[in-house]
Amino acid sequence: MADRSSASGDSSNDADISSVMGFAGFGKKARTFDLEAMFEQTRRTAIERSQRALEERQKQEVQESSGFRPVSAKEKPSASTSRKQEAESDSDSDVIGPPLPPQEEEEDDDDEVVGPPLPPGYKRSNADSDDDDDDDEDDDDDDNPVKKIPDTHEITLQHGSKSVSALALDPSGARLITGSFDYDVKFWDFAGMDSSLHAFRSLQPCECHQIRSLQYSVTGDAILVVAGNSQAKVLDRDGFQVLECIKGDQYIVDMANTKGHTAMLNDGCWHPKIKEEFLTCSNDGTVRTWDLSSEKKHKSVFKPRSLQGKKVTPTCCTYSRDGKLIAAGCQDGTIQIWDRNLSVHTKFHCRQAHAPGSDTSCLSFSYDGVTLASRGGDDTLKTWDIRSFRKPLGEVTGLTSFFPMTDCCFSPDDKLLLTGTSVRKDEGNGKLMFFERQSLQKVYEIEVANTSVVRCLWHPKLNQIMVGTGNGLAKVYYDPVKSQRGAMLCVVKSKTKEKHAETLTQDYIITPHALPMFREARQRSTRKQLEKDRLDPLKSHKPEPPVSGPGRGGRVAAHGGTLSSFIVKNIALDKTDDSNPREAILRHAKEASENPYWVAPAYKQTQPEPMFAEEEQEEEEGDKDQPEWKKRKI
């Protein structure tokens, strides 16, 4: 009994405490759920709903065909309302646990449509018509490729004073390299630059040869440099040389039998899939592929030929997007495409792609690999379908080009094609032209500067456009909303002030075992020591005041900055006339004979007195012994 009384007392105490602390409701048990029954009920509800929706759709079709107006949902009882009432009647205020998901009720509410039936495929929304209009406008913006051009902002990188003939961005978009006719290659790091926009490295990889092409490899760890010489070079990311192609023998007739190019290079590019392979073309009439592992010889050689079978110079070359085809534009206006593994005969060949004698400056494949764009030296831009390579898909004329490396490229969404135009000095502005890919209709243009536009590049990851101009500028166009990283990283950084190195005015010698009287005091702060030395006139090399008067202490007065100027000025002030040198010397003869000082006293003790014969006696004695014809005539 004692135990029961104590237990009842404890339970009453617990109840009192729980009621005071607000824990009274925590003693109820949670409701248990039968999951299998719930799943079965859900399955049946779904089947009934699908059958009901099918019946309603059939009724609507019958009514539309017969012309009757459908009965509104207000006249017929709603299944969802009955289901809500049953749920409310079954609900218990003491039930603890998660409530049933409201998805079914929302779906039932959507089924209650008031008004005429909608056409199939159209979904009614509860939003206002204004929201629908906004969505339509957004869809139009997405469909319009011109809206995606990032040209709201721009930055200008000053490469030099000559034309920027090469541009390249690594695959990640972190570094930009520019090459020019001034032989320099400059490296620009967007993440490391500030708003002063200075290149962090400049070098001349090919000495005195103009840079014609630059490109990063597919992995971004190597840079292909093609210059005006016959040997292409490969650099690493920091600009150090990795490979230099070998030079061929120029006296061999068949260029396929030489190990490398023998004339000036025109273009080059990396393989899009294989990171060790790259391609070059040269004035020796060959297109060669190379491998980084074998620098002593080319990998394969392709020889473009004219209609008569003669050698033709390739001016540009490129790989297809899958790397299976190699295309080259030639001086005779042809475009020749080979299979990468078959170097003898061309796979596609167009004899009259551009005007004969014009240098095709660029070939570019679209991202889908079907369309080829060519920028000709005949001021045209053409697109080709490589599946039917006889006629161009479209053509644009009147695009002036003065440079043998004028670019053309596709937009990242493959809907636009862009290229630059050239202008003569003070005759207008160079433009960046945008054309629709299918019809080649001009849809947009950007006036870059009052000079030619040579290179253009649209990076797909950054969504930024890089342009190289004819006056040594490299411009980057971007949009803060549509673009990312790249130029946006360096614009927001303020210019960093140059930090002057704080050096000690004199070396501090540490002598731990020296006597206290000879030990130097330890310098606690360089700044304080510099301030103390500034007050010392000897240590700070205080400039001496100007000298007044004739001068003192070995210093000349202000009228003569140096000793030589002082002497020259005094000589100029001398008024004596030295035009007759004999008179100038004899002027001191009387004083020298009366008061000898330099020569006569030195020989006074050792030399006898001079005795000179008279002039007349010498003449008479000499004339007596000589014949008449030898006598001197006076």
C-alpha positions as CSV (number, residue, x, y, z in Angstrom):
1,M,0.0,0.0,0.0
2,A,2.9,2.3,0.8
3,D,4.3,1.7,-2.7
4,R,1.0,2.4,-4.4
5,S,0.5,5.6,-2.4
6,S,4.0,6.7,-3.2
7,A,3.5,5.9,-6.9
8,S,0.2,7.9,-7.0
9,G,1.9,10.8,-5.2
10,D,4.7,10.8,-7.8
11,S,2.2,10.7,-10.7
12,S,0.2,13.6,-9.2
13,N,3.3,15.6,-8.7
14,D,4.4,14.9,-12.3
15,A,0.9,16.0,-13.5
16,D,1.1,19.2,-11.5
17,I,4.6,20.0,-12.8
18,S,3.6,19.3,-16.4
19,S,0.5,21.5,-16.1
20,V,2.6,24.3,-14.6
21,M,5.4,24.0,-17.2
22,G,3.0,23.7,-20.1
23,F,3.9,20.0,-20.9
24,A,0.4,18.7,-20.4
25,G,-0.2,17.9,-24.1
26,F,2.9,15.8,-24.5
27,G,1.4,12.7,-22.9
28,K,-0.9,11.8,-25.8
29,K,-0.1,9.0,-28.1
30,A,0.6,9.6,-31.8
31,R,-1.8,8.1,-34.4
32,T,-0.5,5.1,-36.2
33,F,-0.8,4.8,-40.0
34,D,-1.4,1.8,-42.1
35,L,0.9,2.5,-45.1
36,E,-0.4,-0.3,-47.3
37,A,-4.0,0.9,-46.9
38,M,-2.9,4.4,-47.7
39,F,-1.1,3.4,-50.9
40,E,-4.1,1.3,-52.0
41,Q,-6.5,4.2,-51.4
42,T,-4.2,6.6,-53.3
43,R,-4.1,4.2,-56.2
44,R,-7.8,3.9,-56.4
45,T,-8.2,7.7,-56.2
46,A,-5.8,8.2,-59.1
47,I,-7.7,5.6,-61.2
48,E,-11.0,7.3,-60.5
49,R,-9.7,10.7,-61.3
50,S,-8.2,9.6,-64.6
51,Q,-11.5,8.0,-65.6
52,R,-13.4,11.1,-64.6
53,A,-11.0,13.3,-66.6
54,L,-11.4,11.1,-69.6
55,E,-15.2,11.2,-69.4
56,E,-15.2,15.0,-69.1
57,R,-12.9,15.3,-72.2
58,Q,-15.2,13.1,-74.2
59,K,-18.2,15.1,-73.1
60,Q,-16.5,18.4,-74.1
61,E,-15.7,17.0,-77.5
62,V,-19.3,15.9,-78.0
63,Q,-20.6,19.2,-76.9
64,E,-18.2,21.1,-79.2
65,S,-19.2,19.0,-82.1
66,S,-22.9,19.5,-81.4
67,G,-22.6,23.2,-80.5
68,F,-24.0,23.1,-76.9
69,R,-22.5,25.2,-74.2
70,P,-20.8,23.1,-71.5
71,V,-22.3,23.0,-68.0
72,S,-20.4,25.1,-65.6
73,A,-18.6,23.5,-62.7
74,K,-20.8,25.5,-60.2
75,E,-24.0,23.5,-61.2
76,K,-22.4,20.1,-60.5
77,P,-21.2,18.9,-57.2
78,S,-17.5,18.9,-56.7
79,A,-15.8,15.8,-55.6
80,S,-13.1,17.8,-53.9
81,T,-15.6,19.5,-51.6
82,S,-17.1,16.2,-50.5
83,R,-13.7,14.8,-49.9
84,K,-12.8,17.9,-47.8
85,Q,-16.0,17.4,-45.7
86,E,-15.1,13.7,-45.1
87,A,-11.6,14.7,-44.1
88,E,-13.0,17.3,-41.6
89,S,-15.4,14.8,-40.1
90,D,-12.7,12.3,-39.6
91,S,-10.2,14.8,-38.2
92,D,-9.4,14.5,-34.6
93,S,-8.0,17.4,-32.5
94,D,-5.8,15.1,-30.6
95,V,-4.1,13.5,-33.7
96,I,-0.3,14.1,-33.6
97,G,1.7,13.5,-36.8
98,P,2.3,14.9,-40.2
99,P,-0.9,16.0,-42.1
100,L,-1.8,14.5,-45.5
101,P,-0.2,16.2,-48.5
102,P,-2.4,18.9,-50.0
103,Q,-1.4,18.0,-53.6
104,E,-4.5,16.1,-54.3
105,E,-6.8,19.0,-53.2
106,E,-4.8,21.4,-55.4
107,E,-5.1,19.1,-58.4
108,D,-8.8,18.8,-57.8
109,D,-9.2,22.5,-57.6
110,D,-7.4,22.8,-61.0
111,D,-9.9,20.4,-62.5
112,E,-12.8,22.8,-61.6
113,V,-12.6,25.0,-64.7
114,V,-15.2,27.7,-65.2
115,G,-15.9,28.9,-68.7
116,P,-15.5,27.5,-72.2
117,P,-13.1,24.7,-72.8
118,L,-9.6,25.5,-73.8
119,P,-7.9,24.1,-76.9
120,P,-5.8,20.9,-76.4
121,G,-2.2,21.6,-75.3
122,Y,-3.0,24.9,-73.6
123,K,-2.9,25.2,-69.9
124,R,-4.9,27.8,-68.0
125,S,-2.9,29.8,-65.4
126,N,-4.2,31.9,-62.6
127,A,-1.7,34.7,-63.3
128,D,-2.8,38.0,-64.9
129,S,-2.5,38.6,-68.6
130,D,0.3,41.0,-68.0
131,D,2.5,38.3,-66.6
132,D,1.7,36.2,-69.7
133,D,2.9,39.1,-71.9
134,D,6.1,39.4,-69.9
135,D,6.8,35.7,-70.3
136,D,6.2,36.1,-74.1
137,E,8.6,38.9,-74.2
138,D,11.2,36.8,-72.4
139,D,10.7,34.0,-74.8
140,D,11.2,36.4,-77.7
141,D,14.4,37.7,-76.1
142,D,15.6,34.1,-75.8
143,D,14.8,33.4,-79.4
144,N,16.5,36.6,-80.7
145,P,20.3,36.1,-80.9
146,V,21.0,39.8,-81.1
147,K,19.8,40.2,-77.5
148,K,22.7,37.9,-76.4
149,I,25.5,40.1,-77.9
150,P,27.5,41.4,-74.9
151,D,28.4,44.9,-76.0
152,T,27.2,47.2,-73.1
153,H,30.6,47.6,-71.6
154,E,34.2,47.5,-73.0
155,I,37.8,47.7,-71.8
156,T,40.8,48.6,-73.9
157,L,44.2,46.9,-73.5
158,Q,47.1,48.8,-75.0
159,H,49.4,46.3,-76.6
160,G,51.6,48.7,-78.6
161,S,51.6,51.0,-81.6
162,K,51.4,48.4,-84.4
163,S,48.6,46.1,-85.5
164,V,47.4,43.3,-83.2
165,S,47.7,40.4,-85.6
166,A,46.9,37.5,-83.2
167,L,44.5,36.9,-80.2
168,A,44.1,33.8,-78.1
169,L,42.1,32.9,-74.9
170,D,42.7,29.8,-72.9
171,P,39.8,27.4,-72.6
172,S,38.9,28.6,-69.0
173,G,39.0,32.3,-70.1
174,A,41.5,33.3,-67.4
175,R,44.3,34.5,-69.6
176,L,44.5,36.5,-72.9
177,I,47.6,36.6,-75.1
178,T,48.1,39.2,-77.9
179,G,50.6,39.2,-80.7
180,S,51.5,42.1,-83.0
181,F,53.6,43.2,-85.9
182,D,56.1,44.7,-83.4
183,Y,57.2,41.0,-82.6
184,D,55.9,41.1,-79.0
185,V,53.6,38.6,-77.4
186,K,51.9,40.0,-74.2
187,F,50.2,38.0,-71.5
188,W,47.1,39.5,-69.7
189,D,45.7,37.8,-66.6
190,F,42.2,38.9,-65.9
191,A,42.2,37.7,-62.3
192,G,45.6,39.4,-61.5
193,M,45.1,42.7,-63.3
194,D,43.7,45.8,-61.7
195,S,41.9,48.7,-63.5
196,S,45.3,50.0,-64.8
197,L,45.1,47.1,-67.3
198,H,48.8,46.2,-67.6
199,A,50.2,43.0,-69.1
200,F,52.1,40.9,-66.6
201,R,54.6,39.5,-69.2
202,S,56.0,40.6,-72.6
203,L,58.4,38.6,-74.7
204,Q,59.6,38.1,-78.3
205,P,59.5,34.4,-78.9
206,C,60.5,34.7,-82.6
207,E,62.9,37.6,-82.3
208,C,62.4,39.9,-85.4
209,H,59.5,38.1,-87.0
210,Q,55.9,39.3,-87.1
211,I,53.4,37.2,-85.0
212,R,50.8,35.8,-87.4
213,S,48.8,33.4,-85.2
214,L,48.5,32.4,-81.5
215,Q,46.3,29.7,-80.0
216,Y,46.0,27.8,-76.7
217,S,45.8,24.0,-76.8
218,V,42.6,22.2,-75.8
219,T,43.9,21.7,-72.3
220,G,45.3,25.3,-72.0
221,D,48.8,24.2,-70.9
222,A,50.6,25.0,-74.2
223,I,50.6,27.9,-76.7
224,L,51.2,27.6,-80.4
225,V,53.2,30.6,-81.9
226,V,53.2,31.0,-85.6
227,A,55.4,33.9,-86.9
228,G,56.9,35.1,-90.1
229,N,59.7,32.5,-90.0
230,S,59.6,28.9,-91.1
231,Q,59.7,27.3,-87.6
232,A,56.7,27.3,-85.4
233,K,57.2,27.3,-81.6
234,V,55.3,25.9,-78.7
235,L,55.4,27.7,-75.3
236,D,54.0,26.8,-71.9
237,R,51.6,28.9,-70.0
238,D,54.4,31.1,-68.6
239,G,56.0,31.8,-72.0
240,F,58.9,29.3,-71.8
241,Q,59.8,27.4,-74.9
242,V,58.7,23.8,-75.0
243,L,59.2,22.9,-78.7
244,E,60.6,24.5,-81.9
245,C,59.8,22.8,-85.2
246,I,62.7,21.8,-87.4
247,K,63.5,23.6,-90.6
248,G,63.3,21.7,-93.9
249,D,65.8,21.5,-96.7
250,Q,65.0,24.2,-99.2
251,Y,66.9,22.6,-102.1
252,I,64.7,19.4,-102.2
253,V,62.1,19.7,-105.0
254,D,59.4,17.5,-103.4
255,M,58.4,19.1,-100.1
256,A,57.0,15.9,-98.8
257,N,60.6,14.6,-98.5
258,T,61.7,17.3,-96.2
259,K,61.3,17.2,-92.4
260,G,59.8,20.7,-92.0
261,H,58.8,23.9,-93.6
262,T,61.2,25.8,-95.8
263,A,59.4,29.1,-96.2
264,M,57.4,31.7,-94.2
265,L,54.5,30.3,-92.1
266,N,51.0,31.7,-92.7
267,D,48.7,30.1,-90.1
268,G,48.4,27.3,-87.5
269,C,46.0,25.7,-85.0
270,W,45.7,22.9,-82.4
271,H,43.8,19.7,-82.8
272,P,40.5,20.1,-81.0
273,K,40.6,16.6,-79.4
274,I,44.3,15.6,-79.3
275,K,46.3,17.9,-77.1
276,E,49.8,16.9,-78.5
277,E,49.0,17.6,-82.2
278,F,48.9,20.9,-84.1
279,L,48.8,22.1,-87.7
280,T,50.7,24.6,-89.8
281,C,50.7,25.9,-93.3
282,S,53.5,27.7,-95.2
283,N,54.5,29.5,-98.4
284,D,56.4,26.3,-99.4
285,G,53.0,24.9,-100.6
286,T,52.5,22.4,-97.8
287,V,50.2,21.9,-94.8
288,R,51.9,19.8,-92.1
289,T,50.8,18.2,-88.8
290,W,53.2,18.0,-85.9
291,D,53.4,16.0,-82.6
292,L,54.9,17.4,-79.4
293,S,56.7,14.2,-78.7
294,S,58.7,14.2,-82.0
295,E,60.2,17.6,-82.8
296,K,62.7,16.3,-85.4
297,K,60.1,15.6,-88.1
298,H,56.5,16.4,-89.1
299,K,53.8,13.9,-88.6
300,S,52.1,14.1,-92.0
301,V,52.1,16.5,-94.9
302,F,49.3,17.7,-97.3
303,K,50.1,19.3,-100.6
304,P,47.4,21.6,-102.1
305,R,47.3,21.5,-105.9
306,S,45.7,23.7,-108.6
307,L,43.5,22.5,-111.4
308,Q,46.7,22.0,-113.5
309,G,48.3,20.0,-110.7
310,K,50.8,22.8,-109.8
311,K,51.8,23.8,-106.3
312,V,49.5,26.3,-104.6
313,T,50.3,28.4,-101.5
314,P,47.9,27.8,-98.5
315,T,47.2,31.0,-96.6
316,C,45.0,29.6,-93.8
317,C,44.2,26.2,-92.3
318,T,42.0,24.7,-89.6
319,Y,40.6,21.5,-88.1
320,S,37.0,20.5,-88.1
321,R,35.2,20.4,-84.8
322,D,35.7,16.7,-84.4
323,G,39.2,16.8,-85.7
324,K,38.7,14.4,-88.6
325,L,39.0,16.9,-91.4
326,I,41.7,19.4,-92.3
327,A,40.7,22.5,-94.4
328,A,43.0,25.0,-96.1
329,G,42.3,28.1,-98.1
330,C,44.7,28.8,-101.0
331,Q,46.0,31.8,-103.0
332,D,44.2,30.7,-106.1
333,G,40.8,31.1,-104.4
334,T,40.2,27.4,-103.7
335,I,39.2,25.7,-100.5
336,Q,40.6,22.2,-100.1
337,I,39.6,19.7,-97.4
338,W,41.4,16.4,-96.6
339,D,40.6,13.5,-94.4
340,R,43.1,13.7,-91.5
341,N,44.3,10.1,-92.1
342,L,44.4,10.3,-96.0
343,S,46.9,13.0,-97.1
344,V,47.0,12.2,-100.9
345,H,43.6,13.2,-102.4
346,T,41.2,15.8,-101.1
347,K,37.9,14.7,-99.7
348,F,36.1,18.1,-100.6
349,H,37.3,20.6,-103.1
350,C,35.9,23.9,-104.3
351,R,37.8,25.4,-107.2
352,Q,36.1,28.8,-107.3
353,A,35.4,29.6,-103.7
354,H,36.9,33.0,-103.9
355,A,38.5,35.2,-106.5
356,P,41.8,33.8,-107.9
357,G,44.9,35.6,-106.6
358,S,43.2,36.7,-103.3
359,D,44.4,35.4,-100.0
360,T,41.7,33.6,-98.0
361,S,42.3,34.9,-94.5
362,C,40.2,32.6,-92.3
363,L,38.3,29.4,-92.3
364,S,36.0,28.5,-89.4
365,F,33.7,25.5,-88.7
366,S,30.4,25.9,-86.9
367,Y,29.9,24.2,-83.6
368,D,27.7,21.6,-85.2
369,G,30.4,20.8,-87.7
370,V,28.2,21.2,-90.7
371,T,28.8,24.7,-91.9
372,L,32.1,26.2,-92.9
373,A,32.6,30.0,-93.0
374,S,35.4,31.5,-95.2
375,R,36.7,35.1,-95.1
376,G,38.2,35.9,-98.5
377,G,40.7,38.5,-99.6
378,D,38.2,39.5,-102.2
379,D,36.2,41.4,-99.5
380,T,33.6,38.6,-99.1
381,L,32.2,36.3,-96.4
382,K,30.8,33.0,-97.5
383,T,29.2,30.0,-95.8
384,W,29.4,26.4,-97.1
385,D,27.7,23.2,-96.4
386,I,30.5,20.5,-96.5
387,R,27.9,17.9,-97.5
388,S,27.3,19.8,-100.7
389,F,30.4,21.8,-101.3
390,R,29.8,23.0,-104.9
391,K,28.0,26.2,-104.2
392,P,28.0,28.5,-101.1
393,L,24.9,28.7,-98.8
394,G,25.2,32.5,-98.6
395,E,27.5,35.3,-99.5
396,V,28.2,38.9,-98.2
397,T,30.2,41.3,-100.3
398,G,31.7,44.7,-99.6
399,L,33.6,43.7,-96.4
400,T,36.9,45.4,-96.9
401,S,39.9,43.5,-95.7
402,F,43.5,44.7,-95.9
403,F,45.1,42.1,-93.6
404,P,46.0,38.5,-94.4
405,M,44.7,37.3,-91.1
406,T,41.2,39.0,-90.8
407,D,39.0,36.7,-88.7
408,C,35.5,35.3,-88.8
409,C,33.9,33.2,-86.2
410,F,30.6,31.8,-85.0
411,S,28.7,32.8,-81.9
412,P,28.5,30.4,-79.0
413,D,24.8,29.5,-79.8
414,D,25.8,28.9,-83.5
415,K,23.2,31.4,-84.7
416,L,25.4,34.4,-85.6
417,L,28.5,34.9,-87.7
418,L,30.8,37.8,-87.0
419,T,33.8,39.4,-88.8
420,G,35.7,42.7,-88.9
421,T,36.2,45.3,-91.6
422,S,39.2,47.3,-92.6
423,V,39.5,51.0,-93.3
424,R,42.2,53.3,-94.5
425,K,43.7,55.9,-92.2
426,D,41.3,58.8,-91.4
427,E,38.6,57.4,-93.7
428,G,36.1,56.0,-91.3
429,N,35.7,53.5,-88.4
430,G,36.4,49.8,-88.5
431,K,33.4,47.8,-87.6
432,L,32.5,44.4,-86.1
433,M,29.7,43.0,-88.2
434,F,27.2,40.4,-87.1
435,F,25.3,38.3,-89.6
436,E,22.5,35.8,-89.2
437,R,23.9,32.3,-90.0
438,Q,21.3,31.0,-92.3
439,S,20.5,34.0,-94.5
440,L,23.6,36.1,-93.8
441,Q,21.5,39.1,-93.2
442,K,23.3,41.8,-91.2
443,V,21.6,42.0,-87.8
444,Y,24.0,44.1,-85.8
445,E,27.3,46.1,-86.0
446,I,29.7,47.7,-83.5
447,E,32.0,50.6,-84.4
448,V,35.2,49.6,-82.7
449,A,37.6,52.5,-83.6
450,N,38.9,54.7,-86.4
451,T,41.1,51.9,-87.6
452,S,40.8,48.4,-89.0
453,V,39.4,45.4,-87.1
454,V,41.9,42.6,-87.7
455,R,41.1,39.8,-85.2
456,C,37.8,38.8,-83.4
457,L,37.1,36.1,-80.9
458,W,33.8,35.2,-79.0
459,H,34.6,33.0,-76.0
460,P,31.7,30.6,-75.2
461,K,32.4,30.3,-71.5
462,L,32.9,34.0,-70.7
463,N,30.4,35.2,-73.3
464,Q,32.8,38.1,-74.1
465,I,34.1,39.3,-77.4
466,M,37.8,40.1,-78.0
467,V,38.8,42.4,-80.9
468,G,42.3,43.2,-82.2
469,T,42.7,46.5,-84.1
470,G,45.1,48.0,-86.5
471,N,46.5,50.6,-84.1
472,G,47.8,48.3,-81.4
473,L,44.6,48.0,-79.2
474,A,42.9,44.9,-78.0
475,K,39.3,45.6,-76.9
476,V,37.1,43.3,-74.8
477,Y,33.3,43.7,-75.0
478,Y,31.2,42.3,-72.2
479,D,27.8,42.6,-70.4
480,P,27.6,42.5,-66.6
481,V,24.4,40.5,-66.8
482,K,25.1,38.1,-69.7
483,S,28.9,37.7,-69.2
484,Q,30.8,36.2,-66.4
485,R,34.4,36.5,-65.1
486,G,37.0,37.6,-67.6
487,A,37.1,41.4,-67.9
488,M,34.6,41.8,-65.1
489,L,37.3,40.6,-62.6
490,C,39.8,43.4,-63.3
491,V,37.5,46.3,-63.8
492,V,36.3,46.3,-60.2
493,K,39.8,46.4,-58.8
494,S,41.3,49.8,-58.0
495,K,44.8,50.7,-59.0
496,T,47.4,49.5,-56.5
497,K,50.0,52.1,-55.4
498,E,53.6,51.3,-55.8
499,K,55.2,50.3,-52.5
500,H,58.6,51.7,-52.0
501,A,61.0,49.2,-50.4
502,E,61.9,50.2,-46.9
503,T,65.7,49.5,-46.8
504,L,68.1,50.2,-44.0
505,T,70.3,53.3,-44.4
506,Q,73.3,51.3,-43.3
507,D,74.0,47.6,-42.8
508,Y,73.4,46.4,-39.3
509,I,76.2,44.1,-38.0
510,I,75.2,41.7,-35.3
511,T,78.0,41.2,-32.7
512,P,76.6,39.3,-29.8
513,H,79.9,39.0,-27.9
514,A,81.1,42.6,-28.3
515,L,81.7,44.9,-25.4
516,P,78.8,47.1,-24.5
517,M,80.7,50.2,-25.5
518,F,81.3,48.8,-29.1
519,R,77.9,47.1,-29.5
520,E,75.5,48.8,-31.9
521,A,72.0,49.5,-30.8
522,R,69.5,47.1,-32.3
523,Q,67.2,48.8,-34.8
524,R,63.7,48.2,-33.7
525,S,61.9,49.8,-36.7
526,T,63.1,50.6,-40.2
527,R,60.6,53.5,-40.5
528,K,61.8,55.2,-37.3
529,Q,65.4,54.8,-38.3
530,L,64.6,56.4,-41.7
531,E,62.9,59.3,-40.0
532,K,65.9,59.7,-37.7
533,D,68.4,59.6,-40.6
534,R,66.4,62.2,-42.5
535,L,67.1,64.7,-39.7
536,D,70.9,64.0,-39.9
537,P,72.3,66.2,-42.6
538,L,75.3,63.8,-43.2
539,K,73.2,60.6,-43.6
540,S,70.5,62.3,-45.6
541,H,73.0,63.9,-48.0
542,K,71.6,67.4,-47.5
543,P,72.5,69.5,-50.6
544,E,75.0,72.3,-50.0
545,P,73.8,75.9,-50.5
546,P,74.9,77.8,-53.6
547,V,78.4,79.5,-53.5
548,S,78.5,83.3,-53.5
549,G,81.5,85.2,-54.6
550,P,84.6,83.7,-56.4
551,G,84.2,80.4,-54.6
552,R,85.6,78.5,-51.6
553,G,86.5,75.0,-50.6
554,G,87.3,73.9,-54.2
555,R,83.9,74.9,-55.4
556,V,83.3,77.4,-58.1
557,A,80.8,80.2,-57.9
558,A,77.4,80.1,-59.5
559,H,78.6,81.8,-62.7
560,G,80.7,78.8,-63.6
561,G,79.2,75.4,-62.9
562,T,82.5,73.6,-63.5
563,L,86.2,74.4,-63.5
564,S,86.5,74.2,-67.2
565,S,83.6,76.7,-67.7
566,F,85.3,79.1,-65.2
567,I,88.7,78.9,-67.1
568,V,87.0,79.4,-70.4
569,K,85.2,82.4,-69.1
570,N,88.4,84.0,-67.7
571,I,90.2,83.4,-71.0
572,A,87.4,85.1,-72.8
573,L,87.8,88.1,-70.5
574,D,91.5,88.4,-71.4
575,K,91.8,91.4,-73.7
576,T,95.4,90.7,-74.9
577,D,95.8,90.2,-78.7
578,D,97.7,87.0,-79.6
579,S,97.2,87.3,-83.3
580,N,101.0,87.7,-83.9
581,P,102.7,84.8,-82.1
582,R,106.3,86.2,-82.6
583,E,105.4,89.5,-80.9
584,A,103.7,87.6,-78.1
585,I,106.9,85.6,-77.4
586,L,109.4,88.4,-77.8
587,R,107.2,90.5,-75.4
588,H,108.8,88.6,-72.5
589,A,112.4,88.4,-74.0
590,K,113.8,91.5,-72.2
591,E,112.4,90.4,-68.8
592,A,113.9,86.9,-69.4
593,S,117.4,88.2,-70.2
594,E,117.5,90.6,-67.3
595,N,116.0,88.3,-64.7
596,P,116.5,84.7,-65.8
597,Y,114.5,82.2,-63.8
598,W,113.8,78.9,-65.6
599,V,116.7,77.8,-67.9
600,A,119.7,80.0,-67.4
601,P,120.2,79.4,-63.6
602,A,120.1,75.6,-64.1
603,Y,123.1,75.6,-66.5
604,K,125.0,78.5,-64.9
605,Q,127.4,76.3,-62.8
606,T,128.2,73.6,-65.5
607,Q,128.2,75.4,-68.8
608,P,131.1,77.5,-70.1
609,E,130.5,80.9,-71.4
610,P,129.3,80.8,-75.0
611,M,131.6,82.3,-77.7
612,F,130.0,83.1,-81.0
613,A,132.1,83.9,-84.1
614,E,131.4,86.9,-86.0
615,E,129.3,86.4,-89.1
616,E,131.5,88.3,-91.6
617,Q,134.7,86.5,-90.8
618,E,133.1,83.1,-91.2
619,E,131.7,84.0,-94.6
620,E,135.1,85.3,-95.8
621,E,137.1,82.2,-94.7
622,G,134.6,79.9,-96.2
623,D,134.5,81.6,-99.5
624,K,138.3,81.6,-100.1
625,D,138.8,77.8,-100.3
626,Q,135.8,77.2,-102.5
627,P,135.6,77.5,-106.3
628,E,133.7,80.3,-107.9
629,W,130.6,78.3,-108.7
630,K,130.3,77.1,-105.1
631,K,130.5,80.5,-103.5
632,R,127.4,81.6,-101.8
633,K,125.5,84.4,-103.5
634,I,124.4,87.1,-101.2
